[in-house]
């Protein structure tokens, strides 16, 4: 593969983050692997390369053919499962996820095709009267259908390395997150310690709903899905995924919709997401209560996800994950808006 391709490197807010990209040997391995993988599909790199370095991933956009793009992603050990999970999801829920061009499970590498229009770009293009507060409803219906389809594969998903986080273990995950987070102030720690008995009760109540654990994307914001054509959506970027109560997934898209369209969008969005779960003997009131509990408790998974960084990154950044993790731990004390 050409090494003289113009390469732009974006480090975002993390200029000191240590990623594998800094190592010549790693870059040579990546380029050789990508060249072989592209050739298997009759492709080769032909144009500029864009590299996005973050403490949690190395993402490379490569130009192939006449302006087309493919995407390479490398994950740290804590989310290396994403490569194998992406490949498995393409078999289990075809058409709802990207089908990878190549996967290296051992190294946590995946090569993906272009996915079409990013959902955020589609939302940004709909301005003025065209901006529809119902825009998230159909994506969440389709995402809930994906979650339900994956219930029979939960054991296989766990075997790929996706962490389990059922409601029954969330208090332990909470304890660990609070104990290890250095960004919490003493008063915040006291508040969280006082909250813990109520948190245990919420977890017990959520577990008692009897809704089967399945895949939780963990970070389903508007840049984590494509809108390749009218009414169809594909979901990607599974590096924060967990196996747990499905309703935790509602937290991030609902916050996105609230920020863009205002709180009035939430009730319709909630009911659209819950449509897929109404045929199992649960009343709408029970489902809505479970969603409210899962909204609050989903913050524990978000706090834990900030530990999935490349080794040494947190030291370089002065504990980059701690402020983010502390933010989510503080959110546990906030009343859910639903």
C-alpha positions as CSV (number, residue, x, y, z in Angstrom):
1,X,0.0,0.0,0.0
2,X,1.2,3.5,-0.8
3,X,3.0,5.2,2.1
4,X,3.1,8.6,0.3
5,X,-0.7,9.1,0.4
6,X,-1.5,12.6,1.8
7,X,-2.5,12.0,5.4
8,X,-4.3,14.4,7.7
9,X,-4.2,13.6,11.4
10,X,-7.0,14.8,13.7
11,X,-6.3,14.5,17.5
12,X,-9.3,16.5,18.6
13,X,-9.2,17.5,22.3
14,X,-6.6,14.8,23.1
15,X,-3.2,15.9,21.6
16,X,-1.3,13.9,24.2
17,X,-3.2,10.6,23.9
18,X,-1.0,7.6,23.3
19,X,-2.5,5.4,20.6
20,X,-0.9,2.6,18.5
21,X,-0.8,5.0,15.5
22,X,2.4,6.5,17.1
23,X,4.4,3.3,16.5
24,X,6.0,2.8,13.0
25,X,5.7,-1.0,13.3
26,X,1.9,-0.8,14.0
27,X,1.3,1.5,11.1
28,X,3.2,-0.8,8.8
29,X,1.1,-3.8,10.0
30,X,-2.1,-1.8,9.5
31,X,-1.2,-0.7,6.0
32,X,-0.3,-4.2,5.0
33,X,-3.4,-5.7,6.4
34,X,-5.6,-3.1,4.9
35,X,-4.0,-3.5,1.5
36,X,-4.6,-7.2,1.5
37,X,-8.2,-6.8,2.7
38,X,-9.0,-4.2,0.0
39,X,-7.4,-6.3,-2.7
40,X,-9.8,-9.2,-1.7
41,X,-12.6,-6.9,-2.8
42,X,-10.9,-5.6,-5.9
43,X,-10.1,-2.3,-4.3
44,X,-6.9,-0.3,-3.7
45,X,-6.2,3.0,-1.9
46,X,-6.1,5.9,-4.4
47,X,-6.3,9.1,-2.6
48,X,-5.9,11.1,0.6
49,X,-6.1,9.4,4.0
50,X,-7.7,11.0,7.1
51,X,-6.8,9.7,10.6
52,X,-8.8,10.4,13.7
53,X,-7.0,9.6,16.9
54,X,-8.9,9.4,20.2
55,X,-8.1,7.7,23.5
56,X,-10.7,5.0,22.6
57,X,-10.0,4.3,18.9
58,X,-7.9,4.8,15.8
59,X,-10.1,5.6,12.9
60,X,-8.8,5.9,9.3
61,X,-10.7,7.0,6.3
62,X,-9.1,5.7,3.1
63,X,-10.1,6.8,-0.4
64,X,-10.5,4.0,-2.8
65,X,-11.5,4.0,-6.5
66,X,-12.9,7.4,-7.7
67,X,-13.7,9.1,-4.4
68,X,-15.3,6.2,-2.5
69,X,-14.2,5.6,1.0
70,X,-13.7,2.7,3.4
71,X,-13.1,3.0,7.1
72,X,-10.5,1.2,9.3
73,X,-11.0,1.1,13.0
74,X,-8.8,-0.2,15.8
75,X,-10.0,-0.5,19.4
76,X,-8.2,-0.7,22.7
77,X,-8.3,-4.0,24.6
78,X,-11.4,-3.0,26.6
79,X,-13.5,-2.8,23.4
80,X,-11.5,-5.1,21.1
81,X,-14.7,-7.3,20.9
82,X,-16.2,-4.7,18.5
83,X,-14.5,-6.3,15.5
84,X,-16.0,-9.7,16.1
85,X,-19.3,-8.3,17.2
86,X,-19.6,-6.3,14.0
87,X,-19.1,-9.3,11.9
88,X,-21.6,-11.4,13.9
89,X,-24.2,-8.7,13.8
90,X,-24.0,-8.6,10.0
91,X,-25.1,-12.3,10.1
92,X,-27.8,-12.0,12.8
93,X,-29.4,-8.7,11.7
94,X,-28.4,-8.2,8.1
95,X,-29.4,-4.8,6.7
96,X,-29.5,-3.2,10.1
97,X,-25.8,-2.9,10.6
98,X,-22.7,-2.4,8.3
99,X,-21.3,-5.5,6.8
100,X,-17.5,-5.4,7.3
101,X,-15.1,-5.9,4.5
102,X,-12.6,-7.5,6.8
103,X,-12.1,-8.3,10.5
104,X,-9.2,-9.3,12.7
105,X,-10.7,-10.3,16.0
106,X,-7.4,-10.9,17.7
107,X,-6.2,-7.4,17.1
108,X,-9.6,-5.7,17.3
109,X,-9.4,-4.4,13.7
110,X,-12.3,-3.9,11.3
111,X,-12.6,-2.5,7.8
112,X,-16.0,-1.1,6.9
113,X,-17.7,0.3,3.8
114,X,-19.2,3.8,3.6
115,X,-22.6,3.7,5.2
116,X,-24.4,6.5,3.5
117,X,-25.8,9.7,5.0
118,X,-25.0,10.1,8.7
119,X,-28.2,10.5,10.7
120,X,-26.9,13.8,12.2
121,X,-26.3,15.2,8.8
122,X,-29.9,14.2,7.8
123,X,-31.2,16.0,10.9
124,X,-29.1,19.1,10.2
125,X,-30.3,19.2,6.6
126,X,-34.0,19.3,7.8
127,X,-34.1,22.9,9.0
128,X,-37.0,25.3,9.8
129,X,-40.4,23.8,9.3
130,X,-38.9,20.6,8.0
131,X,-37.2,19.9,11.4
132,X,-39.4,17.1,12.8
133,X,-39.4,16.3,16.5
134,X,-40.5,12.8,15.6
135,X,-37.3,12.2,13.6
136,X,-35.9,9.8,16.2
137,X,-39.0,7.7,16.4
138,X,-38.6,5.3,13.5
139,X,-34.8,4.8,14.1
140,X,-35.6,3.7,17.7
141,X,-38.4,1.4,16.5
142,X,-35.9,-0.3,14.2
143,X,-33.2,-0.4,16.9
144,X,-35.6,-2.0,19.4
145,X,-36.4,-4.6,16.7
146,X,-32.7,-5.3,16.5
147,X,-32.4,-5.7,20.2
148,X,-35.3,-8.2,20.2
149,X,-33.8,-10.2,17.4
150,X,-30.5,-10.5,19.3
151,X,-32.0,-12.0,22.4
152,X,-31.4,-15.6,21.3
153,X,-27.7,-14.7,20.6
154,X,-26.9,-13.3,24.0
155,X,-24.6,-16.2,24.9
156,X,-22.7,-15.8,21.7
157,X,-22.4,-12.1,22.2
158,X,-20.9,-12.7,25.6
159,X,-18.5,-15.2,24.1
160,X,-17.2,-12.5,21.8
161,X,-16.1,-10.5,24.9
162,X,-18.9,-8.0,25.3
163,X,-19.2,-7.3,29.0
164,X,-22.3,-8.4,30.9
165,X,-24.0,-5.8,33.0
166,X,-27.4,-7.1,34.2
167,X,-29.4,-5.1,36.7
168,X,-28.3,-7.4,39.5
169,X,-24.6,-6.5,39.2
170,X,-25.1,-2.7,38.6
171,X,-24.5,-1.9,42.3
172,X,-21.1,-3.6,42.2
173,X,-20.2,-1.7,39.0
174,X,-21.4,1.5,40.7
175,X,-19.2,0.8,43.7
176,X,-16.2,0.2,41.5
177,X,-16.8,3.3,39.4
178,X,-17.1,5.5,42.5
179,X,-14.1,4.0,44.2
180,X,-11.7,4.5,41.2
181,X,-12.9,7.9,40.0
182,X,-10.5,10.6,41.2
183,X,-12.5,13.5,39.8
184,X,-15.3,13.2,42.4
185,X,-15.3,15.8,45.1
186,X,-15.7,14.6,48.7
187,X,-19.2,16.0,48.9
188,X,-20.1,14.2,45.7
189,X,-18.8,10.9,47.1
190,X,-21.0,11.4,50.2
191,X,-24.0,12.1,48.0
192,X,-23.4,8.9,46.0
193,X,-22.9,6.8,49.1
194,X,-26.2,8.1,50.5
195,X,-27.8,7.3,47.2
196,X,-26.6,3.7,47.1
197,X,-29.5,2.1,49.1
198,X,-32.0,3.6,46.7
199,X,-29.9,2.6,43.7
200,X,-30.0,-1.1,45.0
201,X,-33.8,-0.8,45.1
202,X,-34.0,0.6,41.6
203,X,-31.8,-2.3,40.3
204,X,-34.0,-4.9,42.1
205,X,-37.1,-3.3,40.7
206,X,-35.7,-3.2,37.1
207,X,-34.6,-6.9,37.3
208,X,-38.0,-7.9,38.5
209,X,-39.7,-6.6,35.3
210,X,-38.5,-9.9,33.7
211,X,-37.5,-8.2,30.4
212,X,-34.7,-10.3,29.0
213,X,-31.2,-8.9,28.8
214,X,-29.9,-8.3,25.3
215,X,-27.4,-6.1,23.5
216,X,-27.2,-2.4,24.6
217,X,-25.3,-0.2,22.1
218,X,-24.3,2.0,25.0
219,X,-23.8,5.2,23.1
220,X,-26.5,5.5,20.4
221,X,-26.2,9.2,19.6
222,X,-27.0,10.7,16.2
223,X,-23.5,10.0,14.8
224,X,-23.8,6.3,15.4
225,X,-26.4,5.4,12.7
226,X,-26.8,6.0,9.0
227,X,-29.9,6.9,7.0
228,X,-28.9,5.4,3.7
229,X,-32.4,5.7,2.3
230,X,-35.8,7.0,3.3
231,X,-37.2,5.0,6.3
232,X,-34.2,2.7,6.7
233,X,-31.4,3.0,9.3
234,X,-28.2,1.1,10.0
235,X,-26.4,1.1,13.3
236,X,-22.7,1.0,13.9
237,X,-19.9,1.8,16.4
238,X,-20.4,-0.9,19.1
239,X,-17.3,-0.2,21.2
240,X,-19.3,0.8,24.2
241,X,-21.7,-2.1,24.0
242,X,-22.9,-4.1,27.0
243,X,-25.2,-7.0,27.6
244,X,-27.9,-5.8,30.0
245,X,-31.4,-4.5,30.2
246,X,-32.3,-3.3,26.7
247,X,-33.9,-0.1,27.9
248,X,-30.6,1.5,29.0
249,X,-30.1,2.1,25.2
250,X,-32.9,4.8,25.3
251,X,-30.8,7.2,27.4
252,X,-28.5,8.6,24.8
253,X,-30.9,9.1,21.8
254,X,-33.5,10.6,24.1
255,X,-31.0,13.1,25.4
256,X,-30.0,13.9,21.8
257,X,-33.6,14.4,20.8
258,X,-34.3,16.6,23.9
259,X,-31.3,18.8,23.1
260,X,-32.3,19.2,19.5
261,X,-36.1,19.4,19.7
262,X,-36.9,20.1,23.3
263,X,-38.5,18.0,26.1
264,X,-41.8,17.8,24.3
265,X,-40.3,15.2,21.9
266,X,-39.6,12.7,24.7
267,X,-43.1,11.2,25.3
268,X,-43.6,10.2,21.7
269,X,-40.1,8.9,21.5
270,X,-40.5,6.8,24.6
271,X,-43.7,5.2,23.3
272,X,-42.2,4.6,19.8
273,X,-39.3,2.7,21.4
274,X,-41.6,0.7,23.7
275,X,-43.8,-0.5,20.8
276,X,-41.5,-3.5,20.3
277,X,-41.9,-4.6,23.9
278,X,-45.6,-4.5,24.3
279,X,-46.4,-8.1,23.3
280,X,-44.9,-9.8,26.3
281,X,-47.6,-9.4,28.9
282,X,-46.3,-6.1,30.3
283,X,-48.6,-3.2,30.7
284,X,-47.7,0.2,29.2
285,X,-47.4,1.5,32.8
286,X,-44.9,-1.2,33.7
287,X,-42.9,-0.6,30.6
288,X,-42.8,3.1,31.2
289,X,-41.7,2.6,34.8
290,X,-38.9,0.2,33.6
291,X,-37.8,2.8,31.0
292,X,-37.6,5.5,33.7
293,X,-35.5,3.2,35.9
294,X,-33.2,2.2,33.0
295,X,-32.8,5.9,32.1
296,X,-31.3,6.6,35.5
297,X,-29.3,3.4,35.8
298,X,-27.9,3.6,32.3
299,X,-25.5,6.3,33.7
300,X,-23.5,3.5,35.3
301,X,-22.7,1.9,32.0
302,X,-21.7,5.3,30.6
303,X,-19.4,5.9,33.5
304,X,-17.8,2.5,33.1
305,X,-17.3,3.0,29.3
306,X,-14.7,5.7,30.0
307,X,-12.3,2.9,31.3
308,X,-12.1,1.5,27.8
309,X,-9.1,3.5,26.6
310,X,-5.7,2.6,25.1
311,X,-3.2,1.6,27.8
312,X,-1.3,4.6,29.2
313,X,-3.8,7.1,27.7
314,X,-5.3,8.1,31.0
315,X,-1.9,8.8,32.5
316,X,-1.0,11.0,29.6
317,X,-4.2,13.0,29.9
318,X,-4.2,13.4,33.6
319,X,-7.0,10.9,33.9
320,X,-9.0,11.9,30.9
321,X,-11.9,9.5,31.7
322,X,-12.4,10.6,35.2
323,X,-14.3,13.9,34.5
324,X,-16.6,12.2,32.0
325,X,-17.1,9.2,34.4
326,X,-17.8,11.6,37.3
327,X,-20.3,13.5,35.2
328,X,-22.3,10.3,34.6
329,X,-22.1,9.2,38.2
330,X,-23.5,12.6,39.3
331,X,-26.4,12.0,36.8
332,X,-27.6,9.1,39.0
333,X,-28.9,11.6,41.4
334,X,-31.0,13.5,38.8
335,X,-34.7,12.6,38.4
336,X,-35.4,11.1,35.0
337,X,-37.6,13.3,32.8
338,X,-40.0,10.4,32.0
